[in-house]
């Protein structure tokens, strides 16, 4: 029951200004037992009293690793405009510990919670960016839109700044709107209506442009956006293809329900027939705000069934037919290869051999940590970028692992300072077995070397190739020398002066690790360049 007795209000504000409202313990225990009994039957798990209260909790946003949760709490005494705004909505967050227990929810402070209605629409897989409701400029509210905030060295959030979306005001003219973002950080989904003061929303998509702006909203097509019906709260799963959204279209269980569809091509117009997820995800009430972590096993959403208050945050274990395709969660840290100190950097991952950018990320400013989500069936080049450094890219070929299910991989990234004597390993240069002709997947990596040389006309480098210890000394030297020469010839073909790059094969004479395992031998088979002059 909501606390409305004035005698207790001051106590609530004093004791709970940073925590959820207190409740009658006996009543909560009984209610929790009822919820547990219900979840045994219908697979619904209430996140408990550290998250939910006798107030409305709604719009959950879960991190890719499943350990950080943002949500809205309505009418809490700690909310920024508790007294002056009806149904005030502020952002709260909770952290899950190593035992899987959610800690007590906390109120998110300035500059994110403002005197307006607040919400987190998306948290990046690296936990270093959040997309929030409203258009802001250096933290100052400007109106409708969405804004991005970044985690700072202190762990707090920077003042939000609006995303520049072409012709945005043309589409967001109704009484409701909202957004989410794909795990790739470069695909933005909206629900909004271009009808002034309208209520029936459609779903749109925007794409990140090379200059940092966003393309004009594009409708998801007639199969998704039905006339005279309300499509809203889109969520694109980490696989980049499975879309969940809320709609009051025919075939539901009552009011708005959660529906699932699959994107069939890159046009964003062709989709599989939307499928109603049914009970217990959907109820006779209004159902929306569907989200999930990268594992794809559980959905998090808002419900009004068996709750502590008006609405609660719950998670539901999905059936196989309701799950998206599995993905890989890659975590690691970015380091300065010379000093081994952590670095804050931008991350880019591309598909090979086409070199198409598949997503972006950033590493944390305090420890260089990052997380990215990669769908299967692709070959990826991953690297960090920062001024005055050259990236040691990593290769992750996920073509052959699609049946492995959800996986977590740790892979650190290194940045080499552009200085005389520094050596850069080129992990995305490929040759067929026992040959020295470059494979097409190599061109993306080598074009980065070309770019470095063109942007720094004083740099001269030595390109080297190395083998493991198998084979004769003469054979290994000849193979490595031919491979280094092939790389040099490719770079020269791009307009680099011959005097700026030499090549040499070292065979097996310079191992970086002992040649005693397949993994170590793979590390010793490599192409590198050394900066000779800058």
Secondary structure, DSSP 8 states (H G I E B T S, - for coil): -----HHHHHHHHHHSTTS-----HHHHHHHHHHHHHHHHHH-EEE--TTT--SS-EEEEEE-TTS-EEEEEEES-TTSTTTTTSTT-EEEEEEEB-TTS-B---EE--TTTS-SS---EEEE-TTSSEEEEEEEEETTEEEEEEEEEEEB-TTS-B---EE--BTTGGGT--SS--EEEE-TTSSEEEEEE-SSTT----EEEEEEB-TTS-B---EE--TTTS-TTS-EEEEEE-TTSSEEEEEE--TT-SSSSEEEEEEB-STTS--B---EE--TTTS-SS-----EE-TT-SEEEEEE-SS-SSS-EEEEEE--GGGS---EEEEEEEEEETTT--B---EEEEEEETT--EEEEEE--TTT-EEEEEEESS-EEEEEEE-TTEEEE-EEEE-TT-GGG-SEEEE--EEEEES-TT-EEE-TT--B-TT--SB-GGGHHHHHHHHHHHHH-TT-EEEEEEE--S-S-HHHHHHHHHHHHHHHHHHHHTTT--GGGEEEEE-TTSS-SS-S-SHHHHHHHSEEEEEEEE-
